[in-house]
């Protein structure tokens, strides 16, 4: 069974610094890395590292970055038949990582913004053995919604990672079987406290969908509508770089659901993958089966 990821693919430009600069300030960095990223591509790579069949749906530019993104995804064993090349620049993400492993990220979408609803829907329809379709918010919402409409019509599970934190309309949320925000994203979606388990339960009931709130080193809260919330702990690790930990969680959760695991087991695997990822610098380079 295949995990289909509809989303962004970027080139990450990562600067490691002792501390992030204040407004108008210049600081010296200790290291610079060019790596593959984008929330969609990150989630696809994590899924592939766990041995899943993965198909990626997205757009890259007709620049050297675009060619490198396509080559890199294919090298991970990911089906890139639905990766379109469009005129212009590929997506990039300048990232600062401080000595505590905390990151600050600016995403420049580039070609990711060219993914159309028709292209996304056709790509999902073409994957005959799709088990799960995953989306995020770094490509046009209309494309994600179109992909989810095809998935739901076929009885395929849909997972929305509402990241980066942006307003999301009911039209897309109604097409979700699972919504996986972090605490900041949950607060924006609901206007309620993400630390309040009851608030998460009420939101899941309102959506009629499963909700998983990721809580960093505190693990995750899993809520199935009309059921008691379950707290899933994260392994204790020393964080070196938290970039992409949330994407590792989502990719692993999707794989576990695709293979038939229950939601708590899926979140347990996802917490282990996310914790493993933060112990190594980089994003996709840090992903591996725990």
C-alpha positions in Angstrom: 0.0 0.0 0.0 1.3 3.5 -0.9 1.5 6.7 1.1 0.8 9.6 -1.2 2.2 12.9 -0.1 0.8 16.1 -1.7 3.1 19.0 -0.7 6.1 21.1 -1.0 9.7 20.3 -1.8 12.4 22.9 -1.0 16.1 23.3 -0.7 17.0 24.2 2.9 19.8 26.8 3.4 20.7 26.1 7.0 22.9 28.4 9.1 24.0 27.2 12.6 24.5 30.0 15.1 25.2 30.4 18.8 22.1 32.6 19.0 19.7 34.2 16.5 20.4 37.8 15.6 18.2 40.6 16.9 16.7 43.2 14.5 19.4 45.0 12.7 22.1 42.8 14.2 24.7 40.6 12.5 26.0 37.4 14.2 28.7 35.0 13.1 27.6 31.5 12.2 29.5 28.3 12.9 28.4 26.2 10.0 26.3 26.3 6.8 24.6 23.4 5.1 22.5 23.1 1.9 20.0 20.2 2.3 16.7 18.9 0.9 13.6 20.0 2.7 10.0 21.2 2.4 7.3 19.8 4.6 5.9 17.5 2.0 9.2 16.1 0.9 10.3 15.7 4.5 7.2 13.6 5.3 7.7 11.5 2.1 11.3 10.8 3.0 10.5 9.8 6.5 7.8 7.4 5.2 10.2 5.9 2.7 12.9 5.4 5.4 10.4 3.2 7.2 10.0 1.0 4.2 6.7 2.3 2.8 5.9 2.7 -0.8 5.6 6.5 -1.3 4.4 8.7 -4.2 5.1 12.4 -4.1 2.9 15.0 -5.8 4.2 18.5 -6.2 6.1 21.0 -8.4 9.7 22.1 -8.8 11.3 24.9 -10.8 13.3 24.6 -14.0 16.5 25.6 -12.1 19.3 23.5 -10.8 17.6 23.2 -7.4 14.6 21.6 -9.1 16.7 19.0 -10.8 18.4 18.2 -7.6 15.1 17.8 -5.7 13.8 15.4 -8.2 17.0 13.4 -8.2 17.1 13.3 -4.4 13.5 12.1 -4.0 14.0 9.4 -6.6 17.1 8.2 -4.8 15.0 7.7 -1.7 12.8 5.2 -3.6 10.0 7.7 -3.9 7.8 7.7 -7.0 8.3 11.1 -8.7 6.0 10.6 -11.7 3.7 13.3 -10.4 6.5 15.9 -9.7 6.0 18.6 -12.3 8.6 21.0 -13.5 7.4 24.6 -14.0 9.1 27.8 -15.1 10.8 29.7 -12.4 12.6 29.0 -9.1 12.1 26.0 -6.9 11.1 26.5 -3.3 13.8 27.5 -0.8 13.9 27.8 3.0 16.6 29.8 4.8 16.8 28.3 8.4 18.7 29.5 11.5 19.4 26.8 14.2 20.8 28.1 17.5 22.9 26.3 20.1 19.8 24.9 21.8 18.6 23.2 18.6 15.7 25.7 18.2 15.0 26.7 14.6 13.7 29.8 12.8 12.5 29.2 9.3 11.5 31.4 6.3 9.8 29.6 3.5 9.9 31.0 -0.1 7.4 28.8 -2.0 8.6 29.3 -5.5 7.3 26.5 -7.7 5.4 24.9 -4.9 2.7 27.6 -5.4 2.1 26.3 -9.0 0.5 23.0 -7.9 -3.0 23.1 -9.2 -6.2 21.3 -8.0 -6.5 19.4 -11.3 -2.9 18.2 -11.2 -3.2 17.1 -7.6 -6.5 15.3 -8.1 -5.2 13.5 -11.2 -2.1 12.4 -9.4 -3.9 10.9 -6.5 -6.4 9.2 -8.8 -3.5 7.5 -10.6 -2.1 5.8 -7.5 -4.2 2.6 -7.5 -3.0 1.2 -4.2 -3.1 4.5 -2.2 -3.7 3.8 1.5 -3.1 7.3 2.9 -3.0 10.8 1.4 -1.1 13.4 3.4 -1.2 17.2 2.9 0.2 20.3 4.5 -0.1 24.1 4.0 3.0 24.9 1.9 1.1 24.4 -1.4 -2.2 26.0 -2.5 -5.1 24.8 -0.3 -7.2 24.1 -3.4 -4.7 21.5 -4.5 -4.8 19.7 -1.1 -8.6 19.8 -1.0 -8.8 18.4 -4.5 -6.4 15.6 -3.6 -8.4 14.8 -0.4 -11.7 14.8 -2.3 -10.4 12.1 -4.6 -9.0 10.1 -1.6 -12.3 10.3 0.4 -14.3 9.2 -2.6 -12.1 6.1 -2.8 -12.2 5.4 0.9 -8.5 6.4 1.3 -7.4 7.9 4.7 -6.6 11.6 4.6 -4.1 13.3 7.0 -3.7 17.1 7.2 -0.7 18.6 8.9 -1.9 22.3 9.2 1.6 23.7 9.0 2.9 26.3 8.8 0.3 27.9 11.1 -2.3 29.5 8.8 -6.0 29.8 8.9 -7.8 26.8 7.3 -11.3 26.8 6.0 -14.0 24.3 6.9 -14.1 23.0 3.3 -10.6 21.4 3.7 -11.1 20.3 7.3 -14.3 18.5 6.4 -12.2 16.3 4.1 -9.8 15.2 6.8 -9.8 11.9 8.7 -6.9 13.1 10.8 -5.6 16.5 11.7 -2.1 16.7 13.2 -1.1 20.2 14.4 1.6 21.2 16.9 0.6 23.4 19.8 1.0 26.7 18.0 -1.1 25.5 15.0 -3.8 24.1 17.3 -4.1 27.4 19.1 -4.5 29.2 15.7 -7.1 26.6 14.4 -9.3 26.7 17.5 -8.5 29.7 19.6 -8.1 27.4 22.6 -5.3 26.2 24.8 -3.4 23.3 23.2 -2.4 22.1 26.7 -6.1 21.5 27.6 -6.9 17.9 26.8 -10.7 18.6 26.9 -10.3 21.4 24.3 -8.6 18.9 22.0 -11.4 16.4 22.6 -14.1 19.0 21.8 -12.3 19.9 18.6 -12.1 16.3 17.5 -15.8 15.9 18.1 -16.5 19.1 16.3 -14.5 17.9 13.2 -15.7 14.4 13.4 -12.0 13.5 12.8 -9.1 12.2 14.7 -6.8 14.9 16.2 -3.2 14.5 17.2 -1.5 17.5 18.9 2.3 17.2 18.9 3.9 18.6 22.0 7.6 18.4 21.4 9.5 16.7 24.2 6.2 16.1 26.0 5.1 13.7 23.2 1.7 13.8 21.6 -2.0 13.8 22.5 -4.2 11.4 20.5 -8.0 12.0 20.3 -10.5 9.9 18.5 -14.0 11.5 18.5 -16.2 10.5 21.4 -13.2 8.7 23.1 -10.9 9.7 26.0 -7.7 11.4 24.9 -4.5 9.4 25.2 -1.2 10.9 26.0 1.8 9.3 24.2 5.2 10.1 25.7 8.3 10.9 23.7 11.6 9.2 24.4 14.0 11.4 26.4 16.8 12.6 24.2 19.3 15.5 23.9 18.1 17.7 21.1 20.7 19.0 18.7 18.4 20.2 15.9 14.6 20.2 16.0 14.2 21.1 12.4 11.8 18.7 10.7 10.8 16.8 13.8 7.2 17.5 13.2 7.5 16.2 9.7 9.2 13.0 10.9 6.2 12.5 13.2 3.6 13.0 10.4 5.4 10.7 7.9 5.8 7.9 10.5 2.2 8.3 11.6 1.0 7.9 8.0 3.0 4.8 7.5 1.7 3.2 10.7 -1.9 3.9 9.7 -1.3 2.6 6.1 -0.1 -0.7 7.6 -3.1 -1.0 9.9 -1.8 0.1 13.2 -4.2 1.7 15.7 -3.8 5.5 16.3 -2.0 5.2 19.6 0.5 2.7 18.2 0.9 5.0 15.2 1.6 8.0 17.5 4.1 5.9 19.5 6.1 5.1 16.4 5.9 8.7 15.3 7.2 10.0 18.6 10.1 7.7 18.4 10.9 8.8 14.9 10.6 12.5 15.8 12.8 12.0 18.9 15.5 10.2 16.9 15.5 13.0 14.3 16.4 15.7 16.8 19.5 14.0 18.0 21.3 14.6 14.6 21.8 17.9 12.7 19.8 18.4 9.6 16.3 17.5 8.5 16.0 14.6 6.0 19.5 13.6 6.8 18.4 12.9 10.4 15.5 10.6 9.5 15.9 6.9 10.2 13.9 4.1 11.6 14.2 4.1 15.4 
